[in-house]
Amino acid sequence: MATSVQAQSMIEVPSGQPVTFQDVIWEAEGDENTYRFRYIAPEIARDGGSVDFEQAEGDLRYLCEHSALPALKRKERPVARIVITLSDRPVAFGETDPQATQFFDSYTPQGNNCIWEGF
């Protein structure tokens, strides 16, 4: 089951690139809840972007710890995993866009921290 929430506000991240919230998708897998927080970051584009994966990697964890995790705590949502996605353009969940650049990282929340899981 997936739900989507829309909003448009700039989020400051360590790399300094402009990032906006796209949506959050909730998935229940048995007793575990996974939340996919998706953000738009045009500067990661292959063609013309100024931010590479190494620079954006810190942004992924920052977004987990300073955007996704606090939002889930405010709503008192139980969560087993948080997946953070940066995309240079909106892409519908579950669809592909060969022109899009996307970076993903998966985290396990521990207190106020996001522990990187890797894929």
Buried (B, 14 or more C-beta within 10 A) or exposed (E): EEEEEEEEEEBEBBBEBBBBBBBBBBBEEEEEBBBBBBBBBBBBBEEEBEBEEEBBBEBBBBBBBBBBBEBBEEEEEEBBBBBBBBBBBEBEEEEEEEEBBBBEBBBBBEEEEBEEEEE
